[in-house]
Amino acid sequence: MDKVIKKYPTLGVCGLDCGLCPRYYIKGPSRCPGCCGPDFSDKHPSCSLVTCCVKKQNFEVCAECNKFPCSKLKGWDKGDSFVTHRKSISNLNSIKKQGLEKFIKQQKRRIELLEIFLKHFDEGRSKNFYCIATTILSVYELETSLRIGKQKIKTEKVREDDLKAKSLLLKEQLEKSASRKRVELKLRK
């Protein structure tokens, strides 16, 4: 087992929202512990950003480095893997501007909302969608979508155990918020 070397494994050194990643919520051996979390190096043995930022300079994130943004991050937010990279550089810029603690407070609220979505609105096929939505949309948009979704569930008398119907209603609200921002809630290739 690795020694935990970062205070916030839900935030990648590169700005990825590890706490909003589908692999963070998998049960079993393929679960990712977050950036530099327990057993991280077993799953990500050669992350050059962790080596540079955390191991060599003892930073929590790249934004703390006076060379930020460096060539290692060039194009980092232009494509996605199994998690969206769209907000990674803007996350780091936000941390640089307003500080790590303020960012972490906002991220914790996003994680809380994602966990609500997964517990009460996931019919078994929406985890990736909810992870992308909680990464891209603002906390206000997420909270508003949840509130309106709950109202529609009540108005339409959807049963508590009807996760498919509940999921459709919440996803409809999240898609409307995304549409207003002209973004798609799916991974980019």
Backbone as a chain_set.jsonl record, in Angstrom:
{"seq": "MDKVIKKYPTLGVCGLDCGLCPRYYIKGPSRCPGCCGPDFSDKHPSCSLVTCCVKKQNFEVCAECNKFPCSKLKGWDKGDSFVTHRKSISNLNSIKKQGLEKFIKQQKRRIELLEIFLKHFDEGRSKNFYCIATTILSVYELETSLRIGKQKIKTEKVREDDLKAKSLLLKEQLEKSASRKRVELKLRK", "coords": {"N": [[0.843, -1.193, 0.0], [0.561, 2.183, -0.89], [1.973, 5.12, 0.563], [-0.045, 7.827, 1.44], [0.319, 10.789, -0.25], [-0.727, 13.205, -0.904], [-2.901, 15.765, 0.173], [-5.49, 16.104, -0.81], [-6.886, 13.778, -2.51], [-9.089, 13.752, -4.192], [-8.729, 15.651, -6.054], [-6.912, 15.984, -8.931], [-3.392, 16.397, -9.614], [-3.151, 17.576, -12.013], [-5.44, 19.001, -12.344], [-7.732, 17.595, -12.902], [-10.965, 16.505, -11.868], [-10.936, 14.232, -9.756], [-12.624, 13.194, -7.815], [-15.015, 13.308, -9.081], [-15.071, 11.432, -10.974], [-16.006, 8.509, -12.814], [-14.565, 6.134, -12.247], [-13.75, 6.463, -9.67], [-15.909, 5.77, -8.229], [-16.371, 3.099, -8.594], [-16.976, -0.176, -7.442], [-14.796, -2.525, -6.124], [-11.702, -4.082, -7.37], [-10.801, -2.456, -9.508], [-11.309, 0.107, -8.824], [-10.425, 3.506, -8.657], [-8.347, 5.284, -6.462], [-8.218, 8.016, -6.469], [-6.111, 10.895, -7.069], [-2.926, 10.16, -6.146], [-3.895, 8.766, -3.986], [-4.455, 5.962, -1.688], [-2.721, 3.132, -2.902], [-2.47, 4.249, -5.428], [-0.27, 4.289, -7.226], [-0.248, 1.7, -8.153], [-2.262, 1.634, -10.006], [-1.733, 3.785, -11.654], [1.147, 3.861, -12.599], [3.148, 5.49, -13.754], [2.852, 8.391, -13.774], [3.813, 11.35, -15.015], [3.232, 13.924, -14.233], [2.572, 13.733, -11.519], [5.045, 12.892, -10.557], [6.666, 15.158, -11.148], [5.257, 17.354, -9.921], [4.27, 16.566, -7.31], [6.022, 14.576, -6.103], [8.631, 15.597, -6.6], [8.458, 18.373, -6.043], [6.726, 18.707, -3.977], [4.115, 19.767, -4.129], [0.556, 20.247, -4.105], [-1.039, 20.618, -6.358], [-0.515, 21.405, -9.858], [-0.895, 24.133, -10.261], [0.326, 25.457, -8.195], [2.936, 25.739, -8.825], [5.605, 27.81, -10.004], [6.132, 27.66, -12.673], [3.825, 27.085, -13.936], [1.416, 27.637, -16.486], [2.945, 24.704, -17.711], [4.771, 22.971, -20.345], [4.017, 20.31, -20.112], [1.326, 20.298, -19.648], [0.21, 21.186, -21.954], [-2.399, 21.244, -24.208], [-3.818, 19.5, -22.622], [-6.494, 19.761, -21.795], [-7.966, 19.395, -24.084], [-8.977, 17.003, -25.054], [-10.687, 13.979, -24.001], [-10.438, 11.242, -21.636], [-11.418, 8.424, -19.938], [-12.61, 10.075, -18.258], [-13.786, 13.431, -18.166], [-11.733, 16.025, -19.435], [-12.22, 18.646, -19.75], [-12.468, 20.756, -17.849], [-10.076, 20.841, -16.512], [-7.722, 22.562, -16.848], [-8.909, 25.068, -16.447], [-9.752, 24.649, -13.838], [-7.264, 24.56, -12.517], [-6.383, 27.17, -13.055], [-8.322, 28.565, -11.625], [-7.709, 27.736, -9.028], [-5.173, 28.859, -8.787], [-5.867, 31.547, -8.852], [-7.88, 31.961, -6.786], [-7.198, 30.305, -4.682], [-6.484, 27.123, -3.124], [-8.083, 26.042, -1.011], [-10.623, 27.289, -1.239], [-11.405, 26.331, -3.725], [-11.529, 23.566, -3.178], [-13.622, 23.481, -1.34], [-15.81, 24.138, -2.987], [-15.605, 21.977, -4.742], [-16.148, 19.854, -3.015], [-18.879, 20.225, -2.594], [-19.827, 19.688, -5.175], [-19.164, 16.972, -5.301], [-20.828, 15.987, -3.265], [-23.329, 16.469, -4.491], [-23.092, 14.82, -6.767], [-23.002, 12.318, -5.488], [-25.592, 12.225, -4.438], [-27.044, 12.162, -6.844], [-26.146, 9.677, -7.846], [-27.012, 7.897, -5.867], [-29.821, 8.252, -5.695], [-30.862, 8.609, -8.261], [-29.736, 7.046, -10.237], [-30.147, 4.649, -12.575], [-28.543, 2.61, -13.174], [-27.247, 3.069, -15.5], [-26.335, 5.624, -15.783], [-24.125, 6.74, -14.529], [-21.673, 7.744, -15.73], [-22.697, 9.926, -17.17], [-23.716, 11.569, -15.08], [-21.317, 12.089, -13.743], [-19.918, 13.61, -15.655], [-21.694, 15.783, -15.92], [-21.627, 16.913, -13.301], [-19.055, 17.785, -13.262], [-18.879, 19.693, -15.324], [-21.088, 21.524, -15.241], [-22.206, 24.389, -13.314], [-22.292, 24.703, -9.704], [-24.625, 25.96, -8.915], [-26.28, 25.485, -11.191], [-26.436, 22.705, -11.065], [-27.686, 22.304, -8.554], [-30.106, 23.637, -9.043], [-31.148, 22.107, -11.168], [-31.501, 19.682, -9.813], [-33.409, 20.441, -7.88], [-35.625, 21.206, -9.532], [-35.983, 18.804, -10.9], [-36.73, 17.102, -8.76], [-39.149, 18.348, -8.076], [-40.672, 17.84, -10.394], [-40.776, 15.065, -10.278], [-42.34, 14.728, -8.028], [-44.694, 16.108, -8.83], [-45.451, 14.586, -11.055], [-45.972, 12.27, -9.809], [-44.119, 10.132, -9.52], [-42.916, 7.006, -8.539], [-40.833, 6.338, -5.692], [-39.033, 4.223, -5.997], [-38.75, 4.014, -8.73], [-36.338, 4.27, -10.549], [-35.599, 4.607, -13.205], [-37.49, 6.405, -14.358], [-37.099, 8.587, -12.64], [-34.432, 9.163, -13.172], [-34.566, 9.924, -15.886], [-36.04, 12.327, -15.677], [-34.35, 13.964, -14.106], [-32.031, 14.0, -15.71], [-33.031, 15.29, -17.946], [-33.338, 17.91, -16.98], [-30.668, 18.546, -16.382], [-29.557, 18.392, -18.934], [-30.895, 20.537, -20.14], [-29.746, 22.689, -18.761], [-27.104, 22.398, -19.649], [-27.463, 22.814, -22.377], [-28.168, 25.512, -22.444], [-25.7, 26.575, -21.904], [-24.418, 25.84, -24.118], [-23.004, 23.385, -24.256], [-22.079, 19.925, -24.456], [-23.019, 17.046, -22.658], [-21.173, 14.798, -22.703], [-18.383, 12.595, -23.288], [-15.479, 13.718, -25.064], [-13.713, 12.808, -28.024]], "CA": [[0.0, 0.0, 0.0], [1.299, 3.442, -0.98], [1.739, 6.172, 1.54], [-0.796, 8.931, 0.836], [1.245, 11.922, -0.28], [-1.481, 14.426, -1.198], [-3.981, 16.022, 1.124], [-6.785, 16.018, -1.487], [-6.856, 12.863, -3.656], [-10.225, 13.988, -5.094], [-8.28, 16.638, -7.038], [-5.674, 15.588, -9.587], [-2.363, 17.432, -9.725], [-3.376, 18.162, -13.338], [-6.699, 19.741, -12.347], [-8.896, 16.724, -13.08], [-11.814, 16.302, -10.693], [-10.926, 12.786, -9.499], [-13.808, 12.88, -7.012], [-16.182, 13.335, -9.969], [-14.741, 10.456, -12.017], [-16.716, 7.241, -12.625], [-13.702, 5.09, -11.672], [-13.661, 6.721, -8.233], [-17.131, 5.208, -7.632], [-16.477, 1.67, -8.893], [-16.728, -1.073, -6.314], [-13.926, -3.613, -6.545], [-10.269, -3.82, -7.532], [-10.471, -1.446, -10.516], [-11.622, 1.437, -8.298], [-9.294, 4.427, -8.55], [-8.4, 5.963, -5.166], [-7.969, 9.44, -6.625], [-4.718, 11.246, -7.327], [-1.99, 9.859, -5.056], [-4.571, 8.091, -2.886], [-3.906, 4.634, -1.391], [-2.506, 2.235, -4.048], [-2.537, 5.005, -6.681], [0.798, 3.913, -8.158], [-0.594, 0.411, -8.763], [-3.166, 1.902, -11.124], [-1.112, 4.819, -12.499], [2.541, 3.756, -12.157], [4.137, 6.402, -14.331], [2.294, 9.714, -14.048], [4.91, 12.328, -14.981], [2.79, 15.122, -13.51], [2.724, 13.434, -10.089], [6.485, 12.897, -10.285], [7.155, 16.544, -11.174], [4.539, 18.256, -9.016], [4.136, 16.09, -5.929], [7.209, 13.893, -5.582], [9.836, 16.438, -6.655], [8.284, 19.733, -5.526], [5.842, 18.653, -2.807], [2.918, 20.57, -4.355], [-0.724, 19.54, -4.2], [-1.483, 20.739, -7.756], [0.401, 22.127, -10.753], [-1.121, 25.58, -10.153], [1.202, 26.012, -7.159], [4.282, 25.854, -9.393], [5.82, 29.086, -10.695], [6.234, 27.378, -14.113], [2.477, 26.793, -14.451], [1.241, 26.31, -17.088], [4.146, 24.248, -18.401], [4.546, 22.201, -21.577], [3.38, 19.022, -19.796], [-0.129, 20.482, -19.649], [-0.225, 21.7, -23.256], [-3.445, 20.438, -24.838], [-4.375, 18.56, -21.641], [-7.949, 19.904, -21.685], [-8.561, 19.374, -25.431], [-9.619, 15.708, -25.292], [-11.066, 13.269, -22.777], [-10.164, 9.81, -21.507], [-12.643, 7.907, -19.321], [-13.089, 11.208, -17.469], [-13.648, 14.645, -18.973], [-10.605, 16.916, -19.142], [-12.628, 19.997, -20.152], [-12.319, 21.781, -16.806], [-8.825, 20.665, -15.77], [-6.881, 23.766, -16.856], [-9.644, 26.158, -15.777], [-9.681, 24.352, -12.401], [-5.948, 25.004, -12.038], [-6.384, 28.642, -13.078], [-9.165, 28.989, -10.504], [-6.919, 27.507, -7.811], [-4.101, 29.87, -8.786], [-6.481, 32.857, -8.602], [-8.62, 32.095, -5.525], [-6.657, 29.442, -3.645], [-6.866, 25.714, -3.093], [-9.152, 25.756, -0.046], [-11.902, 27.723, -1.806], [-11.741, 25.381, -4.782], [-11.885, 22.286, -2.548], [-14.959, 23.65, -0.759], [-16.762, 24.022, -4.095], [-15.537, 20.611, -5.254], [-16.857, 18.986, -2.062], [-20.318, 20.354, -2.876], [-20.063, 18.934, -6.411], [-19.108, 15.551, -4.944], [-22.081, 15.707, -2.544], [-24.417, 16.411, -5.474], [-22.903, 13.593, -7.546], [-23.392, 11.174, -4.66], [-27.065, 12.235, -4.413], [-27.486, 11.689, -8.162], [-25.863, 8.246, -7.966], [-27.807, 7.131, -4.898], [-31.272, 8.383, -5.846], [-31.308, 8.83, -9.641], [-28.989, 6.228, -11.198], [-30.821, 3.401, -12.884], [-27.512, 1.65, -13.545], [-26.673, 3.439, -16.796], [-26.161, 7.084, -15.836], [-22.985, 7.198, -13.731], [-20.783, 8.594, -16.528], [-23.411, 11.171, -17.463], [-23.737, 12.395, -13.869], [-19.944, 12.537, -13.477], [-19.623, 14.7, -16.591], [-22.538, 16.937, -15.567], [-21.155, 17.563, -12.074], [-17.776, 18.417, -13.579], [-19.006, 20.806, -16.274], [-22.085, 22.526, -14.855], [-21.932, 25.095, -12.059], [-23.013, 24.192, -8.535], [-25.973, 26.532, -8.997], [-27.029, 24.747, -12.219], [-26.676, 21.353, -10.548], [-28.7, 22.399, -7.492], [-31.371, 24.016, -9.681], [-31.625, 20.923, -11.893], [-31.967, 18.725, -8.811], [-34.655, 20.962, -7.302], [-36.695, 21.1, -10.531], [-36.2, 17.373, -11.115], [-37.514, 16.595, -7.622], [-40.511, 18.888, -8.201], [-41.349, 17.099, -11.464], [-41.013, 13.711, -9.763], [-43.492, 14.85, -7.127], [-45.856, 16.504, -9.635], [-45.836, 13.467, -11.919], [-46.226, 11.134, -8.916], [-43.194, 9.046, -9.823], [-42.593, 6.218, -7.339], [-39.469, 6.487, -5.186], [-38.188, 3.141, -6.506], [-38.713, 4.049, -10.195], [-35.1, 4.983, -10.861], [-35.555, 4.948, -14.631], [-38.272, 7.634, -14.551], [-36.426, 9.659, -11.9], [-33.221, 9.483, -13.919], [-34.959, 10.671, -17.087], [-36.448, 13.685, -15.301], [-33.17, 14.728, -13.688], [-31.163, 14.185, -16.875], [-33.675, 16.312, -18.783], [-32.999, 19.218, -16.41], [-29.231, 18.759, -16.552], [-29.35, 18.66, -20.369], [-31.357, 21.908, -20.396], [-28.691, 23.586, -18.259], [-25.963, 22.277, -20.561], [-27.859, 23.421, -23.647], [-28.073, 26.965, -22.271], [-24.267, 26.909, -21.945], [-23.93, 25.313, -25.402], [-22.056, 22.287, -24.049], [-22.643, 18.581, -24.466], [-22.65, 16.26, -21.488], [-20.596, 13.52, -23.118], [-16.937, 12.647, -23.465], [-14.966, 14.067, -26.393], [-12.628, 11.903, -28.458]], "C": [[0.88, 1.245, 0.0], [0.989, 4.326, 0.219], [0.974, 7.286, 0.819], [0.079, 10.177, 0.92], [0.579, 13.236, -0.659], [-2.6, 14.56, -0.183], [-5.347, 15.783, 0.495], [-6.726, 15.085, -2.696], [-8.048, 13.023, -4.599], [-9.897, 15.035, -6.152], [-6.947, 16.188, -7.613], [-4.674, 16.729, -9.621], [-2.562, 18.223, -11.013], [-4.668, 18.962, -13.419], [-7.923, 18.889, -12.607], [-9.65, 16.599, -11.762], [-11.931, 14.806, -10.421], [-12.153, 12.35, -8.695], [-15.098, 12.918, -7.804], [-15.988, 12.358, -11.13], [-15.49, 9.148, -11.768], [-15.858, 6.161, -11.965], [-13.516, 5.275, -10.167], [-14.829, 6.054, -7.499], [-17.36, 3.744, -7.98], [-16.235, 0.894, -7.609], [-15.852, -2.21, -6.833], [-12.513, -3.162, -6.846], [-9.916, -2.754, -8.573], [-10.824, -0.027, -10.066], [-10.349, 2.268, -8.203], [-9.425, 5.188, -7.227], [-8.275, 7.483, -5.253], [-6.478, 9.689, -6.727], [-3.86, 11.086, -6.071], [-2.672, 9.283, -3.827], [-3.936, 6.725, -2.646], [-3.866, 3.754, -2.644], [-2.594, 2.939, -5.4], [-1.5, 4.516, -7.687], [0.575, 2.536, -8.772], [-1.444, 0.617, -10.013], [-2.571, 2.899, -12.122], [0.389, 4.871, -12.176], [3.489, 4.833, -12.677], [3.559, 7.773, -14.682], [3.4, 10.762, -13.892], [4.519, 13.598, -14.23], [2.911, 14.926, -12.004], [4.204, 13.481, -9.717], [7.011, 14.324, -10.17], [6.56, 17.387, -10.042], [4.608, 17.816, -7.553], [5.449, 15.536, -5.387], [8.447, 14.788, -5.559], [9.667, 17.785, -5.957], [7.348, 19.827, -4.321], [4.647, 19.602, -2.912], [1.694, 19.667, -4.355], [-1.206, 19.507, -5.653], [-0.467, 21.563, -8.55], [0.268, 23.645, -10.627], [-0.219, 26.237, -9.108], [2.629, 26.259, -7.658], [4.438, 27.187, -10.124], [6.011, 28.899, -12.203], [4.873, 27.067, -14.737], [2.014, 27.921, -15.355], [2.487, 25.921, -17.887], [3.774, 23.387, -19.614], [3.875, 20.854, -21.315], [1.859, 19.112, -19.852], [-0.667, 20.977, -20.987], [-1.229, 20.728, -23.896], [-4.158, 19.473, -23.905], [-5.899, 18.587, -21.607], [-8.659, 19.817, -23.038], [-9.261, 18.063, -25.769], [-9.886, 15.025, -23.969], [-10.545, 11.834, -22.799], [-11.463, 9.197, -20.995], [-13.272, 8.945, -18.402], [-12.897, 12.467, -18.319], [-12.486, 15.507, -18.484], [-10.983, 18.381, -19.355], [-12.348, 21.077, -19.122], [-10.951, 21.749, -16.117], [-7.962, 21.931, -15.719], [-7.608, 24.937, -16.192], [-9.71, 25.916, -14.264], [-8.358, 24.852, -11.824], [-5.841, 26.527, -12.026], [-7.205, 29.205, -11.926], [-8.416, 28.841, -9.181], [-5.827, 28.567, -7.694], [-4.659, 31.236, -8.37], [-7.085, 32.968, -7.199], [-8.157, 31.173, -4.404], [-7.269, 28.048, -3.632], [-8.062, 25.451, -2.185], [-10.53, 26.154, -0.576], [-12.356, 26.759, -2.903], [-12.227, 24.058, -4.181], [-13.278, 22.366, -1.929], [-16.031, 23.499, -1.841], [-16.78, 22.586, -4.632], [-16.267, 19.64, -4.317], [-18.36, 19.056, -2.288], [-20.668, 19.602, -4.158], [-20.097, 17.43, -6.126], [-20.376, 15.149, -4.196], [-23.244, 15.564, -3.52], [-24.302, 15.156, -6.331], [-23.356, 12.38, -6.746], [-24.907, 11.093, -4.496], [-27.599, 11.689, -5.731], [-27.305, 10.178, -8.274], [-26.745, 7.407, -7.043], [-29.295, 7.131, -5.23], [-31.77, 8.467, -7.285], [-30.566, 7.973, -10.67], [-29.663, 4.878, -11.361], [-29.827, 2.328, -13.323], [-26.812, 1.995, -14.848], [-26.275, 4.913, -16.87], [-24.938, 7.613, -15.09], [-22.075, 8.139, -14.524], [-21.422, 9.947, -16.817], [-23.391, 12.101, -16.253], [-22.335, 12.915, -13.519], [-19.571, 13.708, -14.383], [-20.411, 15.954, -16.211], [-22.01, 17.661, -14.333], [-19.791, 18.213, -12.262], [-17.977, 19.711, -14.356], [-19.964, 21.905, -15.816], [-21.705, 23.188, -13.531], [-22.721, 24.455, -10.918], [-24.453, 24.703, -8.561], [-26.825, 25.759, -10.012], [-27.358, 23.33, -11.758], [-27.777, 21.364, -9.49], [-30.069, 22.741, -8.067], [-31.968, 22.829, -10.428], [-32.179, 19.883, -10.926], [-33.302, 19.17, -8.22], [-35.818, 20.799, -8.277], [-37.015, 19.635, -10.816], [-37.044, 16.76, -10.009], [-38.957, 17.088, -7.681], [-41.297, 18.119, -9.258], [-41.672, 15.671, -11.019], [-42.244, 13.715, -8.869], [-44.766, 15.149, -7.919], [-46.379, 15.339, -10.47], [-46.078, 12.174, -11.14], [-45.393, 9.897, -9.282], [-42.856, 8.335, -8.511], [-41.113, 6.387, -6.966], [-38.532, 5.428, -5.775], [-38.107, 3.087, -8.037], [-37.509, 4.88, -10.65], [-35.017, 5.391, -12.327], [-36.292, 6.267, -14.891], [-37.603, 8.815, -13.847], [-35.169, 10.122, -12.644], [-33.542, 10.318, -15.155], [-35.308, 12.12, -16.759], [-35.257, 14.543, -14.871], [-32.263, 15.003, -14.887], [-31.728, 15.239, -17.828], [-33.304, 17.711, -18.285], [-31.513, 19.538, -16.584], [-28.897, 19.084, -18.009], [-29.795, 20.078, -20.732], [-30.313, 22.921, -19.929], [-27.485, 23.572, -19.19], [-26.249, 22.966, -21.888], [-27.77, 24.949, -23.576], [-26.617, 27.442, -22.333], [-23.62, 26.494, -23.272], [-22.807, 24.293, -25.215], [-22.801, 20.961, -24.1], [-22.137, 17.826, -23.251], [-22.245, 14.856, -21.929], [-19.1, 13.704, -23.317], [-16.584, 12.998, -24.901], [-13.838, 13.111, -26.746], [-11.381, 12.68, -28.788]], "O": [[1.823, 1.353, 0.785], [-0.096, 4.28, 0.799], [1.324, 7.643, -0.306], [0.522, 10.574, 1.997], [1.243, 14.27, -0.728], [-3.171, 13.564, 0.26], [-6.266, 15.317, 1.168], [-6.531, 15.561, -3.814], [-8.024, 12.483, -5.705], [-10.702, 15.279, -7.051], [-5.969, 16.027, -6.882], [-5.06, 17.897, -9.653], [-2.19, 19.394, -11.096], [-4.962, 19.546, -14.461], [-9.045, 19.391, -12.545], [-9.053, 16.59, -10.685], [-12.916, 14.18, -10.812], [-12.659, 11.244, -8.889], [-16.162, 12.599, -7.274], [-16.671, 12.456, -12.15], [-15.599, 8.718, -10.62], [-16.379, 5.351, -11.199], [-13.159, 4.326, -9.469], [-14.749, 5.803, -6.297], [-18.427, 3.201, -7.695], [-15.392, 1.266, -6.793], [-16.146, -2.792, -7.877], [-12.157, -2.006, -6.613], [-8.82, -2.197, -8.518], [-10.661, 0.928, -10.825], [-9.32, 1.789, -7.725], [-10.506, 5.685, -6.909], [-8.232, 8.162, -4.227], [-5.675, 8.786, -6.494], [-4.048, 11.785, -5.075], [-2.1, 9.304, -2.737], [-2.978, 6.364, -3.33], [-4.86, 3.644, -3.361], [-2.777, 2.277, -6.421], [-1.81, 4.345, -8.866], [1.155, 2.231, -9.814], [-1.345, -0.152, -10.969], [-2.885, 2.847, -13.311], [0.851, 5.823, -11.546], [4.542, 5.057, -12.08], [3.768, 8.258, -15.794], [3.865, 11.028, -12.784], [5.376, 14.272, -13.657], [3.308, 15.845, -11.288], [4.573, 14.042, -8.685], [7.713, 14.662, -9.216], [7.286, 18.05, -9.302], [4.961, 18.601, -6.674], [5.93, 15.97, -4.34], [9.225, 14.744, -4.607], [10.609, 18.291, -5.348], [7.198, 20.892, -3.722], [4.215, 20.174, -1.912], [1.8, 18.462, -4.58], [-1.72, 18.49, -6.12], [0.329, 22.314, -7.985], [1.237, 24.366, -10.866], [-0.024, 27.452, -9.14], [3.427, 26.912, -6.984], [3.508, 27.642, -10.789], [6.049, 29.884, -12.94], [4.785, 26.815, -15.939], [2.21, 29.085, -15.006], [3.015, 26.728, -18.652], [2.598, 23.119, -19.862], [3.227, 20.309, -22.208], [1.184, 18.109, -20.08], [-1.875, 21.168, -21.136], [-0.934, 19.549, -24.093], [-5.014, 18.707, -24.346], [-6.531, 17.549, -21.411], [-9.845, 20.135, -23.125], [-10.07, 18.028, -26.696], [-9.37, 15.444, -22.933], [-10.249, 11.288, -23.861], [-12.519, 9.438, -21.581], [-14.341, 8.717, -17.836], [-11.95, 12.552, -19.1], [-12.287, 15.689, -17.283], [-10.15, 19.266, -19.158], [-12.022, 22.206, -19.488], [-10.698, 22.558, -15.224], [-7.519, 22.325, -14.64], [-6.995, 25.711, -15.458], [-9.723, 26.873, -13.489], [-8.334, 25.49, -10.772], [-5.276, 27.107, -11.099], [-6.827, 30.208, -11.321], [-8.483, 29.718, -8.319], [-5.592, 29.106, -6.612], [-4.014, 31.985, -7.636], [-6.84, 33.948, -6.496], [-8.672, 31.253, -3.289], [-8.401, 27.831, -4.064], [-8.966, 24.705, -2.561], [-11.501, 25.423, -0.378], [-13.535, 26.417, -2.997], [-13.226, 23.499, -4.633], [-14.034, 21.397, -1.995], [-17.035, 22.815, -1.639], [-17.843, 22.046, -4.938], [-16.927, 18.71, -4.78], [-19.045, 18.039, -2.182], [-21.706, 18.944, -4.218], [-20.95, 16.71, -6.644], [-20.94, 14.088, -4.462], [-24.053, 14.645, -3.393], [-25.307, 14.495, -6.596], [-24.03, 11.503, -7.286], [-25.454, 9.993, -4.422], [-28.501, 10.851, -5.739], [-28.202, 9.476, -8.741], [-27.174, 6.316, -7.42], [-29.962, 6.111, -5.061], [-32.977, 8.403, -7.518], [-30.758, 8.165, -11.871], [-29.741, 4.079, -10.428], [-30.226, 1.262, -13.791], [-25.886, 1.296, -15.259], [-25.909, 5.392, -17.944], [-24.739, 8.827, -15.029], [-21.74, 9.221, -14.04], [-20.768, 10.985, -16.721], [-23.084, 13.286, -16.385], [-22.187, 14.045, -13.054], [-18.977, 14.685, -13.928], [-19.861, 17.055, -16.184], [-21.949, 18.89, -14.317], [-19.417, 19.101, -11.496], [-17.319, 20.713, -14.077], [-19.675, 23.089, -15.988], [-20.971, 22.612, -12.728], [-23.703, 23.749, -11.152], [-25.387, 23.959, -8.261], [-27.971, 25.416, -9.719], [-28.443, 22.82, -12.035], [-28.688, 20.536, -9.523], [-31.081, 22.196, -7.628], [-33.169, 22.576, -10.329], [-33.214, 19.272, -11.195], [-34.221, 18.363, -8.079], [-36.881, 20.31, -7.896], [-38.181, 19.267, -10.958], [-37.965, 15.989, -10.279], [-39.884, 16.338, -7.375], [-42.461, 17.784, -9.042], [-42.731, 15.139, -11.354], [-43.084, 12.818, -8.945], [-45.798, 14.514, -7.701], [-47.587, 15.13, -10.581], [-46.351, 11.124, -11.722], [-45.902, 8.778, -9.342], [-42.551, 8.975, -7.505], [-40.26, 6.558, -7.836], [-37.36, 5.712, -6.023], [-37.455, 2.197, -8.583], [-37.646, 6.028, -11.074], [-34.422, 6.42, -12.649], [-35.765, 7.146, -15.574], [-37.546, 9.916, -14.395], [-34.886, 11.317, -12.729], [-32.865, 11.307, -15.434], [-34.916, 13.035, -17.483], [-35.171, 15.715, -15.235], [-31.782, 16.124, -15.054], [-30.973, 15.992, -18.444], [-32.991, 18.594, -19.084], [-31.151, 20.671, -16.898], [-28.059, 19.943, -18.285], [-29.147, 20.745, -21.539], [-30.033, 23.896, -20.626], [-26.911, 24.621, -19.483], [-25.377, 23.625, -22.454], [-27.348, 25.598, -24.533], [-26.338, 28.563, -22.757], [-22.442, 26.757, -23.517], [-21.795, 24.328, -25.917], [-23.998, 20.892, -23.822], [-20.975, 17.95, -22.865], [-22.886, 13.866, -21.577], [-18.614, 14.821, -23.492], [-17.292, 12.628, -25.836], [-13.099, 12.658, -25.872], [-10.37, 12.091, -29.169]]}, "num_chains": 1, "name": "protein.A"}
